[in-house]
Amino acid sequence: MNIYVGNLSFNVTEEDLRGAFQAHGMVEKAAVITDKLTGQSRGFGFVEMPNREEAMKAIGAVNGVELKGRALKVNEAKPKTDSPRGGGFGGGRNRF
Protein backbone atom coordinates (compact mmCIF):
# COMPACT_ATOMS: atom_id res chain seq x y z
CA MET A 1 0.00 0.00 0.00
CA ASN A 2 1.30 3.45 -0.90
CA ILE A 3 1.11 6.07 1.86
CA TYR A 4 1.36 9.85 1.41
CA VAL A 5 3.28 11.75 4.11
CA GLY A 6 2.95 15.53 4.06
CA ASN A 7 4.18 18.49 6.08
CA LEU A 8 7.72 17.12 6.22
CA SER A 9 10.50 19.27 7.57
CA PHE A 10 13.00 20.09 4.83
CA ASN A 11 15.73 18.19 6.70
CA VAL A 12 13.84 14.87 7.02
CA THR A 13 15.70 12.07 5.23
CA GLU A 14 14.38 8.87 3.70
CA GLU A 15 15.91 7.00 6.65
CA ASP A 16 13.95 9.22 9.09
CA LEU A 17 10.75 8.53 7.16
CA ARG A 18 11.41 4.79 7.08
CA GLY A 19 12.13 4.78 10.82
CA ALA A 20 8.83 6.48 11.64
CA PHE A 21 6.90 3.68 9.92
CA GLN A 22 9.05 0.59 10.61
CA ALA A 23 7.78 0.37 14.18
CA HIS A 24 4.36 -0.46 12.71
CA GLY A 25 5.30 -3.03 10.06
CA MET A 26 7.52 -3.84 7.10
CA VAL A 27 8.48 -0.90 4.90
CA GLU A 28 9.45 -1.70 1.30
CA LYS A 29 10.37 1.83 0.29
CA ALA A 30 10.48 5.35 1.70
CA ALA A 31 11.00 8.38 -0.53
CA VAL A 32 11.23 12.09 0.18
CA ILE A 33 10.23 14.01 -2.95
CA THR A 34 12.79 16.63 -3.99
CA ASP A 35 12.87 19.52 -6.43
CA LYS A 36 14.51 18.46 -9.70
CA LEU A 37 16.62 21.59 -10.02
CA THR A 38 17.69 22.33 -6.44
CA GLY A 39 17.53 18.88 -4.86
CA GLN A 40 15.73 20.37 -1.83
CA SER A 41 12.83 18.52 -0.26
CA ARG A 42 9.39 19.57 -1.45
CA GLY A 43 7.93 18.84 1.99
CA PHE A 44 6.25 15.52 1.25
CA GLY A 45 7.06 11.91 0.58
CA PHE A 46 5.73 8.39 0.18
CA VAL A 47 6.10 5.15 2.10
CA GLU A 48 5.27 1.76 0.61
CA MET A 49 4.17 -1.03 2.94
CA PRO A 50 3.26 -4.45 1.48
CA ASN A 51 0.74 -5.39 4.20
CA ARG A 52 -2.43 -3.27 3.99
CA GLU A 53 -3.46 -3.99 7.58
CA GLU A 54 -0.07 -2.86 8.91
CA ALA A 55 -0.17 0.19 6.63
CA MET A 56 -3.60 1.26 7.93
CA LYS A 57 -2.38 0.90 11.54
CA ALA A 58 0.75 2.90 10.69
CA ILE A 59 -1.35 5.69 9.14
CA GLY A 60 -3.37 5.96 12.33
CA ALA A 61 -0.30 5.83 14.55
CA VAL A 62 1.95 8.26 12.63
CA ASN A 63 -0.62 10.86 11.51
CA GLY A 64 -0.10 13.99 13.63
CA VAL A 65 3.16 12.77 15.18
CA GLU A 66 5.94 15.33 15.23
CA LEU A 67 9.08 14.53 13.22
CA LYS A 68 11.93 17.04 13.29
CA GLY A 69 9.66 19.82 14.48
CA ARG A 70 6.62 19.31 12.23
CA ALA A 71 3.40 17.34 12.72
CA LEU A 72 3.07 14.79 9.91
CA LYS A 73 -0.06 14.56 7.76
CA VAL A 74 -0.45 10.94 6.73
CA ASN A 75 -3.06 9.20 4.58
CA GLU A 76 -3.46 6.61 1.86
CA ALA A 77 -1.92 7.91 -1.37
CA LYS A 78 -4.36 8.54 -4.19
CA PRO A 79 -3.44 7.16 -7.61
CA LYS A 80 -1.80 9.66 -9.91
CA THR A 81 -4.21 10.90 -12.54
CA ASP A 82 -3.30 11.85 -16.07
CA SER A 83 -4.81 15.29 -16.12
CA PRO A 84 -3.72 17.70 -18.83
CA ARG A 85 -1.52 20.48 -17.62
CA GLY A 86 -2.59 23.82 -18.87
CA GLY A 87 -1.65 27.34 -18.16
CA GLY A 88 -3.98 30.22 -17.65
CA PHE A 89 -3.41 33.38 -19.64
CA GLY A 90 -6.81 33.64 -21.26
CA GLY A 91 -7.14 30.42 -23.18
CA GLY A 92 -5.77 30.45 -26.69
CA ARG A 93 -7.91 32.96 -28.57
CA ASN A 94 -6.06 35.04 -31.07
CA ARG A 95 -6.98 38.64 -30.40
CA PHE A 96 -5.16 40.24 -33.33
Phi and psi in degrees as a GROMACS rama.xvg file:
@    title "Ramachandran Plot"
@    xaxis  label "Phi"
@    yaxis  label "Psi"
@TYPE xy
-95.451  130.583  ASN-2
-119.47  131.031  ILE-3
-88.9718  134.939  TYR-4
-126.874  114.114  VAL-5
-111.905  173.874  GLY-6
63.9099  35.3491  ASN-7
-75.5255  141.367  LEU-8
-65.1442  147.913  SER-9
-66.4853  -14.0205  PHE-10
-104.145  14.1373  ASN-11
-76.1422  132.742  VAL-12
-100.531  169.626  THR-13
-62.8503  -33.1256  GLU-14
-66.2577  -39.9779  GLU-15
-61.3509  -44.783  ASP-16
-63.2639  -45.9658  LEU-17
-59.2775  -44.1775  ARG-18
-62.1989  -35.4536  GLY-19
-65.697  -28.7376  ALA-20
-100.32  -24.394  PHE-21
-62.1422  -25.5752  GLN-22
-66.8168  -14.1377  ALA-23
-111.637  -0.523706  HIS-24
153.892  -177.962  GLY-25
-72.9884  132.358  MET-26
-110.597  121.138  VAL-27
-80.0439  -40.091  GLU-28
-154.311  143.866  LYS-29
-133.415  132.009  ALA-30
-138.075  130.227  ALA-31
-97.433  126.085  VAL-32
-80.4772  130.34  ILE-33
-120.094  157.608  THR-34
-68.8415  134.964  ASP-35
-63.9724  -35.9768  LYS-36
-84.0037  -44.7482  LEU-37
-96.2281  -21.7675  THR-38
79.0886  1.00903  GLY-39
-80.0223  146.594  GLN-40
-56.534  143.894  SER-41
-95.038  4.01566  ARG-42
89.6918  11.6925  GLY-43
-149.442  166.457  PHE-44
-159.767  -175.398  GLY-45
-136.826  146.475  PHE-46
-126.766  133.327  VAL-47
-109.041  125.273  GLU-48
-123.821  129.558  MET-49
-72.0069  -27.5482  PRO-50
-97.4174  115.057  ASN-51
-61.4129  -40.5144  ARG-52
-62.0875  -45.644  GLU-53
-64.0097  -38.9674  GLU-54
-63.3927  -43.4105  ALA-55
-64.1994  -39.2633  MET-56
-65.4237  -40.197  LYS-57
-64.4423  -40.7171  ALA-58
-58.5005  -47.4222  ILE-59
-64.2412  -36.2934  GLY-60
-78.1043  -35.2155  ALA-61
-94.064  -24.3588  VAL-62
-59.6543  125.302  ASN-63
88.8032  -10.157  GLY-64
-73.2296  141.803  VAL-65
-83.6709  131.867  GLU-66
-132.339  115.319  LEU-67
52.8673  44.1846  LYS-68
89.5488  2.74781  GLY-69
-133.725  138.97  ARG-70
-77.7864  122.661  ALA-71
-72.8742  144.311  LEU-72
-111.815  113.32  LYS-73
-124.17  132.275  VAL-74
-157.945  172.619  ASN-75
-65.6846  132.543  GLU-76
-70.087  137.745  ALA-77
-86.6296  145.901  LYS-78
-61.2366  143.594  PRO-79
-68.798  132.581  LYS-80
-102.471  150.767  THR-81
-92.9915  76.1443  ASP-82
-96.0602  141.391  SER-83
-66.8277  139.048  PRO-84
-92.3975  127.87  ARG-85
-136.511  151.339  GLY-86
-97.2125  167.194  GLY-87
-80.262  -119.888  GLY-88
62.3855  34.1334  PHE-89
88.4621  -7.32708  GLY-90
82.5905  37.4584  GLY-91
79.8267  7.61432  GLY-92
-83.508  137.862  ARG-93
-86.2517  118.476  ASN-94
-98.4655  6.18695  ARG-95
